[in-house]
Amino acid sequence: MSSNNAINLSSIQQTSHVNQLSLATLGKSIAISGLVLFLFYTLMYNHPYKPSSDIFTPFIEQKWPSNSPYNVTNPPTNISHIMFVLAGSIKTWNYRKPYIEAWWRPNRTRGNLWLDVAPTEYLLPWSPSSPPFRINEDVTQLKNIHSKMVDPIQVRMYRSILETFKLGENKDVRWYVMADDDSLIFVDNLVEMLGRYDHNKYYYIGKNSECVHSNFQFSFDMGYGGAGYALSYALVEVLASNIDGCIERYQHLITSDYMSQSCLADLGVDLTIEMGLHQIDLVGDISGLLSAHPKTPLISLHHFDTINPIFPSKNQSESINHLMEAANIDQSRLLQQTICYYRPSNWTFSISWGYSAHVYESILPRSILRKPLETFKPWQKVRPPFFMFTTRWPSDDPCQAPHVFFLETIQNNDRDNLVLTSYVRSSPRNLRACSSNANQSAEPVSRIRVFSSAPARKEYGKIECCDVEYVAGNDTADVKLRACMKGEMLA
């Protein structure tokens, strides 16, 4: 019995000793783990954010956009931070040159016009008002790409991104902006828009087509090159080493924009849409669209060869230069819709600053007027739905049909700190007066003068309101833009 007790006591002592060893070992393990975690987090939160081969770098250098919609960079983005990659060809350049020269700023804008072959004598000497040109590499000589290439022209255009990168002229570049040789860019608004995003993260910023069918043919998630799309430099660096591989994978695709979208999707980057970019996959008279622009700054227009001159009394080149006269004074207000009312006559004024003015002989709310009049047709003859936005049908109802005026002159009065834009009637409306409005016709009005403050840029994303001054029977009505009052209803 005593022998058994001795054995049990010995066993208990051994077990206790083992437990003590286990606890000691566990304590050491916890201490070592704690030290490792401490060193890990110390490295993580004190990292200098410089490229390194350190194993922690991929976790620390976060390139993806944060949950915040905008990331203002410091110092602010300016025109010198943008590299333009413009796709062109010898066949189109002669008649498209005025489109680019209308917005290109020699010695300020950076980038190149990429051509398929060298300019002929007819295009030389090269205009100093044009972007400098570069000649694309012959894509038919590229191994692994040429054999199944559906459209070498589209491959050439897409590779302009890579060829621009390889030039090594990227000092201080934050953004690459791709566009066509018939794209009209509003540079100040572009700079402001890109300044809201962090170029150190991966961004693909653009806009899809206005037409449902065009997006159905290609992708609803694709930035169209005619409207222009922007790639952050951090993304360009990654993309450049992958472009030829992407072309080999997607050489069956028939547009460079589709190749670009597909390659970026494989890199995990999706399209960020900006409403101020416009592909203009439309035909005919687009004045209805331009007179009811979204409340976001106008950044681009495109396809001038398929639409009517945007000012009816001018040809297309004159029209573009006329619009740029307003753009050069105040791009932040360009095409921005402002609505106000002249209650004594029950008239509604809708101003598309720097472009047009509409007067309706009834009180119409903004919920209606913000929808563009469908003065245009879709890019292709297809079944509806046609457009990616809601439209209004033009009407012969005198209470619904506007008197239409277009920009005539613009004056910047520094002394009074005012900008005056004048709009003149394009043609008689040829309708009777609105009977529900006691027949108070706006037909006597032949000119509308709009006064705005000298260009302090309009605040992004906010509409302005206005007041109308008019003496019955006069041929001129004055409209004064102002900030909207708290709770002011446009109805």
C-alpha positions as CSV (number, residue, x, y, z in Angstrom):
1,M,0.0,0.0,0.0
2,S,2.8,2.4,1.0
3,S,4.7,1.3,-2.2
4,N,1.6,2.3,-4.2
5,N,1.4,5.6,-2.5
6,A,5.1,6.3,-3.2
7,I,4.6,5.5,-6.9
8,N,1.5,7.8,-7.1
9,L,3.4,10.6,-5.4
10,S,6.3,10.2,-7.8
11,S,3.9,10.3,-10.8
12,I,2.2,13.5,-9.5
13,Q,5.6,15.1,-9.0
14,Q,6.7,14.2,-12.6
15,T,3.4,15.5,-14.0
16,S,3.8,18.7,-12.1
17,H,7.3,19.1,-13.5
18,V,6.2,18.4,-17.0
19,N,3.4,21.0,-16.6
20,Q,5.9,23.5,-15.3
21,L,8.1,22.9,-18.4
22,S,5.1,23.2,-20.7
23,L,4.0,26.5,-19.1
24,A,7.6,27.8,-19.4
25,T,7.8,26.8,-23.0
26,L,4.4,28.4,-23.7
27,G,5.4,31.6,-22.0
28,K,8.6,31.7,-24.2
29,S,6.6,31.1,-27.3
30,I,4.1,33.9,-26.5
31,A,7.0,36.3,-25.7
32,I,8.7,35.4,-29.0
33,S,5.5,35.8,-31.0
34,G,4.8,39.1,-29.3
35,L,8.2,40.3,-30.3
36,V,7.8,39.3,-33.9
37,L,4.4,41.0,-34.1
38,F,5.9,44.1,-32.5
39,L,8.7,44.2,-35.1
40,F,6.2,43.6,-38.0
41,Y,3.9,46.5,-37.0
42,T,6.8,48.7,-36.3
43,L,8.1,48.2,-39.8
44,M,4.6,48.5,-41.3
45,Y,3.7,51.9,-39.7
46,N,7.2,53.5,-40.1
47,H,7.7,52.5,-43.7
48,P,9.1,55.3,-45.9
49,Y,6.9,54.4,-48.8
50,K,9.7,53.9,-51.2
51,P,10.1,51.1,-53.7
52,S,11.9,48.2,-52.0
53,S,12.5,44.5,-52.3
54,D,11.4,44.2,-48.7
55,I,8.9,41.4,-48.3
56,F,6.4,43.7,-46.5
57,T,6.3,46.2,-49.4
58,P,3.4,44.7,-51.4
59,F,1.2,45.0,-48.2
60,I,2.3,48.5,-47.4
61,E,2.3,50.2,-50.8
62,Q,-1.4,50.1,-51.3
63,K,-2.3,51.1,-54.9
64,W,-6.0,50.5,-55.0
65,P,-8.4,53.4,-54.6
66,S,-9.6,54.0,-51.0
67,N,-13.2,54.0,-50.0
68,S,-13.1,57.8,-50.2
69,P,-14.5,58.9,-53.6
70,Y,-11.8,61.6,-54.1
71,N,-8.3,62.0,-53.0
72,V,-6.9,65.5,-53.4
73,T,-3.2,65.4,-54.2
74,N,-0.6,67.8,-52.8
75,P,0.8,69.8,-54.5
76,P,-2.3,70.1,-56.7
77,T,-2.4,68.6,-60.1
78,N,-1.7,71.0,-62.9
79,I,-1.4,70.9,-66.7
80,S,2.2,69.9,-66.7
81,H,1.3,66.6,-64.9
82,I,-0.7,65.3,-67.8
83,M,0.8,63.4,-70.8
84,F,-1.5,63.4,-73.8
85,V,-1.4,60.3,-76.1
86,L,-3.3,61.3,-79.2
87,A,-4.1,58.7,-81.9
88,G,-4.1,60.0,-85.5
89,S,-3.3,59.2,-89.0
90,I,-2.0,60.9,-92.1
91,K,-5.3,60.5,-94.0
92,T,-7.3,62.4,-91.3
93,W,-4.9,64.9,-89.9
94,N,-5.3,67.6,-92.5
95,Y,-9.0,68.2,-91.8
96,R,-8.9,67.3,-88.2
97,K,-6.0,69.5,-87.2
98,P,-8.3,72.5,-86.3
99,Y,-10.1,70.3,-83.7
100,I,-6.8,69.7,-81.8
101,E,-5.3,73.1,-82.3
102,A,-8.4,74.7,-80.8
103,W,-7.4,73.3,-77.4
104,W,-3.7,72.4,-77.6
105,R,-1.5,74.9,-75.7
106,P,2.0,74.9,-77.2
107,N,4.8,74.8,-74.7
108,R,2.3,74.0,-71.9
109,T,0.5,70.8,-72.8
110,R,2.7,67.7,-73.0
111,G,2.4,64.7,-75.3
112,N,2.4,63.6,-78.9
113,L,0.2,62.9,-81.9
114,W,0.9,59.4,-83.0
115,L,0.8,58.8,-86.7
116,D,0.9,55.7,-88.9
117,V,3.5,57.0,-91.3
118,A,5.7,60.1,-91.6
119,P,4.0,63.3,-92.7
120,T,4.0,64.1,-96.5
121,E,5.4,67.3,-97.9
122,Y,1.8,68.6,-98.0
123,L,1.7,68.6,-94.2
124,L,5.2,70.1,-93.8
125,P,6.5,72.2,-92.3
126,W,4.7,71.0,-89.2
127,S,2.6,73.6,-87.5
128,P,3.9,74.9,-84.2
129,S,0.3,75.1,-83.0
130,S,-0.1,71.3,-83.3
131,P,1.2,68.7,-80.9
132,P,4.6,67.2,-81.9
133,F,4.2,64.1,-83.9
134,R,5.7,60.6,-83.5
135,I,5.5,57.6,-85.8
136,N,4.2,54.4,-84.4
137,E,6.3,51.2,-84.7
138,D,5.2,48.8,-87.4
139,V,3.1,46.3,-85.5
140,T,3.2,43.8,-88.3
141,Q,6.8,43.1,-87.4
142,L,6.0,42.2,-83.8
143,K,6.4,38.5,-82.9
144,N,3.5,36.6,-81.5
145,I,1.1,39.5,-82.3
146,H,0.8,39.8,-86.1
147,S,-0.3,36.3,-86.9
148,K,-3.9,36.6,-85.7
149,M,-4.3,40.4,-85.6
150,V,-7.8,41.4,-86.6
151,D,-7.1,45.1,-87.1
152,P,-3.4,46.3,-87.0
153,I,-4.6,49.9,-86.9
154,Q,-6.3,49.4,-83.5
155,V,-3.3,47.6,-82.2
156,R,-1.1,50.5,-83.4
157,M,-3.3,52.9,-81.6
158,Y,-3.3,51.0,-78.3
159,R,0.5,50.5,-78.3
160,S,0.8,54.3,-78.4
161,I,0.6,54.1,-74.6
162,L,3.6,51.8,-74.5
163,E,5.6,53.8,-77.0
164,T,4.9,57.0,-75.1
165,F,6.1,55.3,-71.9
166,K,9.3,54.1,-73.6
167,L,10.2,57.6,-74.7
168,G,11.3,58.2,-71.1
169,E,9.8,61.7,-70.9
170,N,7.7,60.9,-67.8
171,K,9.3,63.3,-65.2
172,D,6.5,64.6,-62.9
173,V,3.8,62.9,-65.1
174,R,0.8,61.9,-63.0
175,W,-1.7,61.0,-65.7
176,Y,-1.8,59.6,-69.2
177,V,-4.8,60.9,-71.2
178,M,-5.7,59.0,-74.4
179,A,-7.8,60.7,-77.0
180,D,-8.4,60.8,-80.8
181,D,-7.4,63.4,-83.4
182,D,-10.9,64.7,-83.5
183,S,-11.4,65.0,-79.7
184,L,-12.0,68.5,-78.2
185,I,-10.5,68.7,-74.7
186,F,-11.3,71.3,-72.1
187,V,-8.0,71.3,-70.4
188,D,-8.8,73.4,-67.3
189,N,-11.8,71.2,-66.4
190,L,-9.7,68.0,-67.1
191,V,-7.0,69.2,-64.7
192,E,-9.6,69.9,-62.0
193,M,-11.2,66.5,-62.5
194,L,-7.9,64.6,-62.3
195,G,-6.9,66.6,-59.3
196,R,-9.7,64.9,-57.3
197,Y,-8.0,61.5,-57.7
198,D,-4.7,60.2,-56.3
199,H,-2.4,59.4,-59.2
200,N,-0.4,57.1,-56.9
201,K,-3.2,54.6,-57.0
202,Y,-4.7,52.6,-59.9
203,Y,-7.3,54.6,-61.8
204,Y,-8.9,54.1,-65.2
205,I,-11.2,57.1,-65.7
206,G,-13.5,57.5,-68.7
207,K,-17.0,57.3,-70.0
208,N,-19.0,54.9,-72.0
209,S,-21.1,55.7,-75.1
210,E,-24.3,57.7,-75.2
211,C,-25.9,54.9,-77.2
212,V,-27.1,51.7,-75.7
213,H,-26.3,49.7,-78.8
214,S,-22.7,50.9,-78.9
215,N,-22.2,49.8,-75.3
216,F,-24.0,46.5,-76.1
217,Q,-21.6,45.8,-79.0
218,F,-18.5,46.4,-76.9
219,S,-18.9,46.9,-73.2
220,F,-20.8,49.0,-70.8
221,D,-17.7,49.2,-68.7
222,M,-15.3,50.6,-71.4
223,G,-13.9,54.1,-71.6
224,Y,-14.2,55.4,-75.2
225,G,-11.1,56.9,-76.6
226,G,-12.9,59.6,-78.6
227,A,-14.3,60.9,-75.3
228,G,-10.8,60.4,-73.8
229,Y,-9.8,58.3,-70.9
230,A,-7.2,58.8,-68.2
231,L,-4.8,56.3,-66.6
232,S,-2.9,57.1,-63.4
233,Y,0.8,56.9,-63.8
234,A,1.0,54.2,-61.2
235,L,-1.2,52.1,-63.4
236,V,0.7,53.0,-66.6
237,E,3.9,51.7,-65.1
238,V,2.2,48.3,-64.5
239,L,0.4,48.3,-67.8
240,A,3.4,49.1,-69.9
241,S,5.1,45.8,-69.2
242,N,1.9,43.9,-70.0
243,I,0.5,45.6,-73.1
244,D,2.0,43.3,-75.7
245,G,0.9,40.3,-73.7
246,C,-2.6,41.7,-73.6
247,I,-2.6,42.4,-77.3
248,E,-1.6,38.8,-77.9
249,R,-4.4,37.6,-75.7
250,Y,-7.0,40.0,-77.2
251,Q,-5.9,40.5,-80.7
252,H,-9.3,39.2,-81.9
253,L,-10.9,42.4,-80.5
254,I,-11.8,45.0,-83.1
255,T,-11.1,48.3,-81.2
256,S,-8.2,49.6,-79.2
257,D,-10.6,50.8,-76.4
258,Y,-11.9,47.3,-76.0
259,M,-8.4,45.9,-75.8
260,S,-7.5,48.6,-73.2
261,Q,-10.6,47.8,-71.0
262,S,-10.0,44.1,-71.2
263,C,-6.3,44.4,-70.2
264,L,-7.1,46.7,-67.3
265,A,-9.8,44.3,-66.1
266,D,-7.2,41.6,-66.0
267,L,-5.1,43.8,-63.8
268,G,-8.1,44.2,-61.5
269,V,-8.9,47.8,-62.5
270,D,-12.4,48.8,-63.5
271,L,-13.7,51.9,-65.1
272,T,-14.4,55.0,-63.0
273,I,-17.0,57.0,-64.9
274,E,-16.9,60.8,-65.2
275,M,-20.0,62.4,-66.8
276,G,-18.2,65.3,-68.4
277,L,-16.5,63.1,-71.0
278,H,-18.5,62.7,-74.2
279,Q,-18.0,60.2,-77.0
280,I,-20.9,61.8,-79.0
281,D,-22.0,58.6,-80.7
282,L,-24.8,60.7,-82.1
283,V,-25.8,62.0,-85.5
284,G,-27.3,65.3,-86.6
285,D,-28.2,68.3,-84.3
286,I,-26.8,67.8,-80.8
287,S,-27.9,71.2,-79.5
288,G,-30.5,69.5,-77.4
289,L,-27.8,67.6,-75.5
290,L,-25.5,70.6,-75.2
291,S,-28.3,72.8,-73.8
292,A,-29.0,70.4,-70.9
293,H,-25.5,69.2,-69.9
294,P,-25.2,67.3,-66.6
295,K,-24.1,69.4,-63.6
296,T,-20.5,68.3,-64.0
297,P,-17.8,70.3,-65.9
298,L,-17.6,69.7,-69.6
299,I,-14.3,67.8,-70.3
300,S,-14.5,66.6,-73.9
301,L,-16.6,66.4,-77.1
302,H,-16.0,64.2,-80.1
303,H,-17.2,63.0,-83.6
304,F,-17.5,66.5,-85.1
305,D,-17.4,64.8,-88.5
306,T,-20.8,63.2,-88.0
307,I,-22.8,66.0,-86.3
308,N,-24.1,69.3,-87.6
309,P,-22.1,72.4,-86.8
310,I,-23.0,73.1,-83.1
311,F,-23.7,76.8,-84.0
312,P,-26.2,76.9,-86.9
313,S,-24.8,80.1,-88.5
314,K,-21.2,78.8,-88.6
315,N,-19.3,75.9,-90.1
316,Q,-17.8,73.2,-87.8
317,S,-14.4,74.7,-87.5
318,E,-15.8,78.2,-86.8
319,S,-18.3,76.6,-84.3
320,I,-15.5,75.0,-82.3
321,N,-13.5,78.2,-82.2
322,H,-16.6,80.1,-81.1
323,L,-17.2,77.7,-78.2
324,M,-13.6,77.9,-77.2
325,E,-14.0,81.7,-76.9
326,A,-16.3,81.1,-74.0
327,A,-14.1,78.2,-72.7
328,N,-11.1,80.5,-72.6
329,I,-12.9,82.8,-70.3
330,D,-14.6,80.4,-67.9
331,Q,-14.5,76.6,-68.5
332,S,-16.1,75.8,-65.1
333,R,-19.4,77.3,-66.3
334,L,-19.3,76.1,-69.9
335,L,-22.6,74.4,-70.9
336,Q,-23.7,74.5,-67.2
337,Q,-27.5,74.8,-67.1
338,T,-29.0,77.5,-65.0
339,I,-32.8,77.9,-64.7
340,C,-34.9,80.8,-63.5
341,Y,-38.3,82.4,-64.0
342,Y,-39.9,85.7,-65.1
343,R,-43.1,85.4,-63.1
344,P,-44.9,88.5,-64.5
345,S,-45.1,86.7,-67.9
346,N,-44.8,83.1,-66.6
347,W,-41.7,82.5,-68.7
348,T,-38.9,80.0,-67.9
349,F,-35.3,80.8,-68.9
350,S,-32.8,77.9,-69.3
351,I,-29.3,79.1,-69.9
352,S,-26.5,76.8,-71.1
353,W,-23.6,79.2,-70.4
354,G,-21.4,79.9,-73.3
355,Y,-23.6,78.1,-75.7
356,S,-27.4,78.7,-75.8
357,A,-30.5,80.1,-74.0
358,H,-34.0,78.8,-74.2
359,V,-37.2,80.7,-73.2
360,Y,-40.4,78.8,-72.6
361,E,-43.8,80.5,-72.4
362,S,-44.8,78.5,-69.2
363,I,-43.3,77.6,-65.9
364,L,-41.3,74.3,-66.3
365,P,-39.5,72.7,-63.4
366,R,-35.8,71.7,-63.5
367,S,-36.9,68.0,-63.2
368,I,-38.1,68.4,-66.8
369,L,-35.6,70.9,-68.3
370,R,-32.6,68.9,-67.2
371,K,-33.6,66.2,-69.7
372,P,-32.1,67.0,-73.1
373,L,-34.4,67.7,-76.1
374,E,-34.0,64.8,-78.5
375,T,-32.8,66.9,-81.5
376,F,-30.3,64.2,-82.4
377,K,-30.4,60.6,-83.7
378,P,-28.5,57.5,-82.5
379,W,-25.2,56.4,-84.0
380,Q,-26.8,53.4,-85.7
381,K,-30.3,52.6,-86.9
382,V,-31.4,50.1,-84.3
383,R,-34.5,49.4,-82.2
384,P,-35.0,51.4,-79.0
385,P,-33.9,52.0,-76.3
386,F,-31.5,54.3,-78.0
387,F,-29.8,56.3,-75.3
388,M,-28.1,55.9,-71.9
389,F,-30.0,58.9,-70.6
390,T,-33.6,60.2,-70.5
391,T,-34.6,62.6,-73.2
392,R,-37.6,64.9,-74.1
393,W,-39.3,64.8,-77.5
394,P,-39.4,68.2,-79.3
395,S,-42.9,69.6,-79.2
396,D,-45.1,71.9,-81.3
397,D,-47.0,72.8,-78.2
398,P,-46.3,76.5,-77.8
399,C,-46.3,76.0,-74.0
400,Q,-43.6,73.3,-74.3
401,A,-41.5,74.5,-77.3
402,P,-38.6,76.9,-76.5
403,H,-37.5,80.1,-78.2
404,V,-33.9,79.2,-79.0
405,F,-30.9,81.6,-78.8
406,F,-27.2,80.9,-79.4
407,L,-24.1,82.6,-78.2
408,E,-23.1,85.7,-80.2
409,T,-20.5,87.5,-78.1
410,I,-18.6,87.2,-74.8
411,Q,-17.0,90.1,-72.9
412,N,-14.9,90.0,-69.8
413,N,-15.2,93.3,-67.9
414,D,-12.4,93.4,-65.3
415,R,-13.5,96.8,-64.1
416,D,-16.9,95.6,-62.9
417,N,-15.7,92.1,-62.2
418,L,-18.4,90.7,-64.6
419,V,-18.6,88.5,-67.6
420,L,-21.3,89.3,-70.2
421,T,-22.4,86.7,-72.7
422,S,-25.0,87.6,-75.3
423,Y,-27.3,85.1,-77.1
424,V,-29.3,85.9,-80.2
425,R,-32.4,84.2,-81.6
426,S,-31.5,81.6,-84.1
427,S,-34.8,81.7,-86.0
428,P,-38.5,82.6,-85.5
429,R,-40.3,79.9,-83.5
430,N,-43.3,80.1,-85.9
431,L,-45.8,79.1,-83.2
432,R,-48.7,81.0,-81.7
433,A,-48.4,82.2,-78.1
434,C,-49.1,79.8,-75.2
435,S,-52.8,80.3,-74.5
436,S,-52.6,79.0,-70.9
437,N,-50.2,81.9,-70.3
438,A,-52.6,84.7,-71.4
439,N,-50.9,84.8,-74.8
440,Q,-47.8,86.6,-73.4
441,S,-45.5,85.7,-76.3
442,A,-41.7,85.9,-76.0
443,E,-41.4,86.5,-79.7
444,P,-40.4,90.2,-79.2
445,V,-37.2,89.1,-77.4
446,S,-34.3,88.8,-79.9
447,R,-31.4,89.0,-77.5
448,I,-30.6,87.6,-74.0
449,R,-27.8,89.0,-72.0
450,V,-26.3,86.9,-69.2
451,F,-24.2,88.4,-66.4
452,S,-21.9,86.3,-64.3
453,S,-19.1,87.0,-61.9
454,A,-15.7,87.3,-63.4
455,P,-14.1,83.9,-63.4
456,A,-13.7,82.6,-60.0
457,R,-14.4,79.0,-60.9
458,K,-17.8,77.7,-60.2
459,E,-17.9,75.2,-57.4
460,Y,-17.9,71.7,-58.7
461,G,-21.2,69.8,-58.6
462,K,-23.3,72.8,-57.6
463,I,-25.9,74.5,-59.8
464,E,-26.4,78.2,-59.9
465,C,-29.7,80.2,-59.9
466,C,-30.5,83.4,-61.6
467,D,-32.9,86.4,-61.8
468,V,-34.5,87.9,-64.9
469,E,-35.0,91.6,-65.6
470,Y,-37.3,92.5,-68.5
471,V,-39.5,95.3,-69.6
472,A,-42.5,94.2,-71.6
473,G,-42.1,94.8,-75.3
474,N,-38.3,95.2,-75.2
475,D,-36.1,93.1,-77.5
476,T,-33.6,92.3,-74.8
477,A,-33.9,90.4,-71.5
478,D,-31.2,90.4,-68.9
479,V,-30.3,87.4,-66.7
480,K,-28.0,87.6,-63.7
481,L,-26.5,84.4,-62.3
482,R,-26.2,84.1,-58.6
483,A,-25.8,81.5,-55.9
484,C,-29.0,79.6,-55.1
485,M,-30.6,80.4,-51.8
486,K,-31.1,77.8,-49.1
487,G,-34.1,75.6,-50.1
488,E,-34.7,77.5,-53.3
489,M,-37.0,75.4,-55.6
490,L,-36.6,75.6,-59.4
491,A,-40.2,75.2,-60.3
